[in-house]
Structures are given as structure tokens and as C-alpha cells.
Amino acid sequence: MVTQLVLLDVCCVFVAVFLTTRWLSSRGRQPFPPGPKPLPFLGNLLDIPTAYQWKTFTEWKYQWGDVSSATVLGQRIIVLNSVQAASDLLEKRGSIFSDRPIMTMAGELMTWAETLVFSPYGSRFRDIRRFLQRYVGSRGQLEKMAPFHDLQEAETHRFLTRLLHDPENFVGHVRKTAGSIILKLAYGYQVQEDDDALIELVDRAVAGFITASSPGAFLVDTIPLLKWIPGWFPGAAWKRKANVWRTETIAMCEVPFEMAKNAAAQGNGGSNLVCDNLDETAAPLQEYHLKMAAGSLYSGGADTTVSAITTFFLAMTRNPEVQKRAQREIDAVIGSDRLPTIADRDSLPYVRALVSEVFRWHPIAPIGVPHRSIKDDVYRDWLIPKDSIIITNIWHMLRDPDVYTDPTEFKPERFLGEDGKEPEQDPRCAVFGFGRRICPGINLAELSVFISCAMTLAAFDISTVTEDDQEIVPEVAYSTGTISHPLPFRCSIEPRSEKTRALVSGLVV
């Protein structure tokens, strides 16, 4: 008991010193961008919710403009609510704004800072990104994905077969398919048709990441000194969670990498990210960076793809007229004797627009992952001090009524420039992030979502469920967190005809 009281006293002293230092260092350094009035010492701690932050940040846009700021216990936070501001800072001034803040919970305690997503901007970040870009290309290099088209199409065939036999578990099938594609690309691993231990391991690790990386979710991110509190200390359940999630994060990177490495040593590793690059990793540090690159590809790509494709099912359930138009285009271009392929993409403009609208309607990562400024900078006569946390409200950027007509409505035609109208802003300007921190798996995500949507539309009708003569229209409701998913909903998924049923049943999987 005495030990606990002494430890508590020490923590209180450290916290008091920490807050005082932060407060004193922030005095007299105006002007910052406008924002809510801070309280002494606490700053705007009570103004920023721990869930659905993008809604609060959108309110700030209408009160203070597209660049606003706040302070939490002395930590300056800059919120960007427009693509213009995000581009000006994160792309045009990438040398200043490409770092990541130290996320104590997710980055340090759970070791996600070792992967690309939270890695500081430096040599490790560049090494990991180099491995990934050589394999799946940079933004706009869709041709780099050509060697993987057969894999993406084959796994999507398996997805259709699962849908046919068990349509109610469509989200589970989406998750398994996304994981199958990336595990094969990264490690050459073939997912088991039944419950797969590796898929389950990574799902647990990513679920922990989503919870822990949400701004404000854990006080230790605001007061890093709390990380020294041991897990047995009263009220430290968060520390025990961190220890469990840390173990799962490490296993997520270690287990499949060692499997691929052993397969390569035995001469049956095949072609994949790990095996194709092992010859270049004679130095232990390079091998470690390759391991983190493969782990980053899976952890960063699988869950984001799941979010987008689940949004597609929700949108089709609620918008039958959109679904019918896309199916008419597929029927006219492809016919009914085969399924679409990635090679058909350029011939299906409405389906491509539909995919763009999936990305826009509810962004995968509504506020992205925060950036950090590495030195003082001035933007529009406002000071953005060194070590500021930069948050991009992507959710508002892609639903801004000044940019998009009827932004809450699902309208793929907005991107086609019909009836003499100019096409509206492509959501890819924001949905995958900004500058040097843009998602490295952008090409993989783009084609995976396209082929999943196109094949599903060709083979199935998605509609509302009817119970007791009542149509049940699912709500547009999403989870909070770094990666946001539709909340569970029901829909009916049926083959479009006996011919399409036979087509799916006859797929070689």
C-alpha cells in the first residue's frame, strides 16, 4: 500500500511539472490559428471528444474556418478542414510536416511506431516505403499491379462463391478476401478456407490499433509520463491492454515473416514481397525493415479495404437505382457469359465512378493519421509551432457542401460530368492521405475495391431485408476510430439469375 501511495505521489509531481512546463512554453507565442478558448493548464481537453472527432472538427470549420487550432495540456493541435490547406502544408511543405507525433499508447507501448504508419520520418520510414513502392508502385502507377491481377481476380472469385453459399456473413467474407490477397502478396501465404489462425491474429492486432490510435482515447498520449505506471497499479487496466496488444502486434509481424523466410530457405517460397527481397537484406537492419514493410502492407491494407467494400454493400442496399445503372453498364460491356476483370476497368466508367463515390461517401480513415511539424512555420500569418500535431478532417473535406452537391447522397454521376456539369473533385485527393505519408497501398486498394464491386454487381442483386411485410432500410451509421466501418447491418444478397448462379457455382477456386 505504501509503495502504491509513493508511486502515485511521484506520478502527480511529474504530471504537475509536465503541465507547468507545457503551459509556460506556450505563453506569448501568438498568433495561432483560431479555435475554442482554452482553460488554464487543461487547454481544450474538454472540447475534443474521444469518439467521432470528425464531427466536432467539422463544427470548428464553420466557427473558425478551414484552419483551426487547440491546445491540450500544452500540446498544440492544428486541424485542417480543406484539401487546399492540407495540400499547402502536408504536400508543398512536406519537409516540415511529414513526421508523426509520438503516440505513446499505439506507437510506443504497442510498437506500432516500428511499422510504416507511425514510424518517424527518417531512414527507417524511407527504407520501409522503398520496399513497398518497388512492389506495389506509387500513386498513379496502377500498371505496377499488373502481375497481381490474376491473384486479385481469383480471390474475388472465392469471395463470390462464399457469398453464394453464406450471404448473411458477407462482412466476414469481405474480411477474409482482403486478408487473403495481401497475405499472398506479402508472404506467399494461402489462407485456409475455414477459420484461419493468421487472419484472426492480424484482425486482433489491427482492432487494438484502431482503438489505441484514436486521438484522445488514452490519457497516456497526452501525458506520456503515465507510461511508467505498471500494469498492476490500480486503475491501470489500459496498461494491461497495451501489453496484450503489444504481444499481438509483434506476433503479427514476426509469425508470417518467419513462415515466408523458412519457405524461401527450403526453395518453395514463391514470389512475394518477402521472398523477392530477402537477397537484399544481408544486414540485420535491412531484414528488420523488410519485416516491417510486409507487416505494414497487411495491417495498413486489409482493414481499410474491408471498410470500403462494406460501405459498398451498405450503399447498394440503400440505393437500388445506382445498383441497377451499374449493372446495366456491366451487362452492355461484358455480357452475361463471364465476369468482369481488371482489364475491363477502363470500359466501365460508371462502375469506376461508383468506386470513387464509395471512397467519398464515408472515408475509410475520417481524420487520417496525425502528422507532426518538425520546426516552427507560418501559414496565412498564423504560427504553427514546432511539434504541433496536424489533424486532417478528411471526413469533412469529402462531404463539404461547397465542394460536393448533396454530399450526404450517394451519387456516382457527380464524377462523370453529365448534363454539361463539371465533374466534382476526385476523392483520391484526400482519402488516402497527403504528401509523403500517403498510403503506400493505394494501387492495391484501388483495384481490390474495383474488382470486388464489379464482380459482385455482375453476379448478385443487393437489396433490403423484409420482415413482417416491413422493409428494413439500414441506417448510415459508422464506428469511431482511426479506421471507420459501417455498424452491423442486414441486407439480402441473391444471384441475379439462374445463369449467374451457375456462373458463380462453376468458378474454379
Secondary structure, DSSP 8 states (H G I E B T S, - for coil): -HHHHHHHHHHHHHHHHHHHHHHHHHTT-------S--BTTTBTTTTS-SS-HHHHHHHHHHHH-SEEEEEETTEEEEEE-SHHHHIIIIITTHHHH-B----IIIIIIS-GGGSTTT--TTHHHHHHHHHHHHHH-STT-GGGGGGGHHHHHHHHHHHHHHHHH-GGGHHHHHHHHHHHHHHHHHH-----SS--HHHHHHHHHHHHHHHHTSTTS-GGGTSGGGGGS-TTSTT-HHHHHHHHHHHHHHHHHHHHHHHHHHHHHTT---SSHHHHHGGG--SHHHHHHHHHHHHHHHHHHHHHHHHHHHHHHHHHHH-HHHHHHHHHHHHHHH-SSS---GGGGGG-HHHHHHHHHHHHHS-SSTT---EE-SS-EEETTEEE-TT-EEEE-HHHHTS-TTTSSSTTS--GGGGTTGGG------GGGTTT--GGGS-TTHHHHHHHHHHHHHHHHHHEEEE-EEETTEEE-----B--SSS--B-----EEEESSHHHHHHHHT---
